[in-house]
């Protein structure tokens, strides 16, 4: 049976666009003699809709779209993701479903059993788990339809399994010849091996081939990476669709046999993938919001340099206009490197000194600050003056401000709320400082775009004379490792110290993370590239003693 | 059996404090000859701990606390809320439990069955539902122990029941003589009748009396109101504990009979309760964070007037210092009313004109803004200049900035990000503008604290000459109703129009709500007093077409 895998980029709630994409793909698949076409999880409404799922009109639109799509399913069957209504009077009002469309109508509805409710996923907030499982038959072939987490019944880091009843255990008794999984899996650096293993393990456990179709594209903070795939019944990979772009491929299910041809999955080039993920994240944030233009403050530092290079790839030089906002503490090399970088990228820039505004703030506040020593306050005023300038450009000309804070800074609160922490989208908010350096070198891989000195000089916020990041923070190599274990591996202070890190340093860093929760609470959405990004996937009480 | 109801105010993660409060209450209850003392849901760690529950050391601390508390339970039994570990190798690692402590040790553990996962509640994120139910026996009396939602199997607005298996249906077969419910129910205006009904309905359905102990106190955005209660077996209210404060009361379970004495629940004075809730919310936010001092920008408008009056109640005049930040567009009456208000409250204030900084921004930006007409940009620069001034005071002297935006403004995006939307805590962020006026009149109920003209003059942001809120927004009476139906009742545009509102106005308002999601994403925690506040209980994708 010839099957089309339709890996598409949806806009949440844009039913017209999503339905159009789906029906176009169906038409193309019919022309290519496919008997079945498969779309990703919640494809009619786009993933992740969050609380839009609680609005009745939103669900009606989903079901209208499904009915429209069904009318296109003559001579071809389709599996399409959509919420569906729970007909039972108890439990959550919705299921997360796969609609099996055939002969111009809805043939059957298959509901998700295992509802992911951790990190950025909130499925129990909206959905009731499936209470019945039924394989479908198409042209004599029996197919087990599963949704996302349904086949992700994997061992957790703590040695537990999240679910006691994986639906495949029941579905396999109906002797399916193929597992279909419709999914919406966000990009996480370095995890493709794990993902492929999950699929392979299902194939090995149940002895039948598997096809998984994943969503692609950025939606606010989440970047879906695509890489839909087909696994032969011997557990080898028959096909993998493109990463970070729409792709439609055809697979003959009869070819997914033990002696089938297979491809090898290349080892991930982590930095290259992070680069491409962030470019897609920026691009889709803008185009799906209906914005085209971006701005940021170019300081001569590495964070703004990498951010502008990524933004230029995503939006084009002509859509970016930046400000250089030097103060009396800014180095000459910083300004000249910023100019060089803007020139290298062919991006319009203006230089506006913040001294006049800064001095005006100081004079205005002189009375109430009388007798007080200079401190962080004056540094913050500079950062906030820059924030106001960038927002003014944004307001006047419609450029969205890109936030340039990296994950290491954001973690320890090394940044000024409403100052350098302002912006519509935090491009590097999930990228550790050491990875920002790697990104810079990657961006420069074939020519010098970011001035070498920007990469090699010691990082500084340049908010007071001769300031260096290393004055108040440990080396980023150390900091980033400690942060990784604390934030992503959920290790305790004691466990991290046992790994060989300096106890005082670990205590200080963890303390800094804790006391800056309130800052991160008020920042822009962060493009997520790790298993634990700041934002909606990390929910901590601001008022707590821990 | 004499039972103590211990309604206490916990700090999340402050195990020392929480354990101390609990053991002190046990000692007091023993002195008062109680045989059983009951504490609220997750009392050892405080509610709501959010992702702290995913940290192993946090769970260890909970269990250590339980063991410590158990050693105090000689001659008295206790029911204490705490997470407990799921011994099964599948499912979430934790239960939300009630520990029954007796004879100096843990006698039994009772797990929550119905896990609330909607609005601000995320219980499925952390907990596995109970898989066994067992009543306990104490001094010959059988008691059914339930936790929060377990007895809230109520009909939803959409006619559905959220749960198919309320645990009391099983527990009642064990012929308990009393239902105990340990809870952590946040304050929501106007809902006390509904809450009491839920308890009464359980009593009527199962024919046995009920005691419920609720947490009290503010934790970040959530204000737990207390009002723990005991219901007689005939469904009348035997006792209700104080609202918004710690309270320990004693009830004899033998008195909770059909012919028992009962009290009547007074009709809520909604505005008085909102006032007290917000005062508690401010007070606990500060004291639990270890801060004492607050600042804000006093404009002569009603929002900042009400906010400062609430803050003064919560923190005392001596802990508040405010700035009056007039511009060329500020009215003279605004400044004089602000001064009058600060004097009435005996609060230190300084007047700093923002003209100099504003002009400095304009000169600095003159080149890049050449030929552009003045617009919102210049208004935003004024608001952001004020934000920088307030944050500077905060940074220099340690005053937390209170945000003064009301819910109506926040809903339609009528506010400047990083300007008047700055601050550590949004005091009025869940209070509609019409309610802000009611609060002002309530604050003035016995003497004029807020100048009458502040209340009676037409609201204006004073960011351009002769600006009025009503220039760009419908009357607040209309606006607030439309917002209420849209935000809180989840009505569609069509449904709201059918109620008799102007279709164009409804469309405009809903559009404004949608296009300002990105602003609310970056604002301070909002003290929650309604069933749908902005913040973690309302999760919408920023990138969406809806």
Interface residues (C-beta under 8 A of the other chain):
Chain A: X11 X12 X13 X14 X17 X46 X48 X49 X50 X51 X52 X54 X55 X56 X57 X58 X88 X89 X90 X91 X92 X93 X115 X117 X118 X122 X124 X125 X158 X159 X160 X161 X162 X163 X164 X218 X219 X220 X284 X285 X288 X289 X350 X352 X353 X354 X356 X357 X359 X360 X361 X363 X364 X365 X367 X368 X369 X372 X375 X376 X377 X380 X381 X384 X385 X387 X388 X389 X391 X392 X393 X395 X396 X417 X418 X422 X424 X490 X492 X494 X518 X521 X522 X523 X524 X525 X536 X538 X539 X540 X541 X542 X543 X544 X545 X546
Chain B: X11 X12 X13 X14 X17 X46 X48 X49 X50 X51 X52 X54 X55 X56 X57 X58 X88 X89 X90 X91 X92 X93 X115 X117 X118 X122 X124 X125 X158 X159 X160 X161 X162 X163 X164 X218 X219 X220 X284 X285 X288 X289 X350 X352 X353 X354 X356 X357 X359 X360 X361 X363 X364 X365 X367 X368 X369 X372 X375 X376 X377 X380 X381 X384 X385 X387 X388 X389 X391 X392 X393 X395 X396 X417 X418 X422 X424 X490 X492 X494 X518 X521 X522 X523 X524 X525 X536 X538 X539 X540 X541 X542 X543 X544 X545 X546
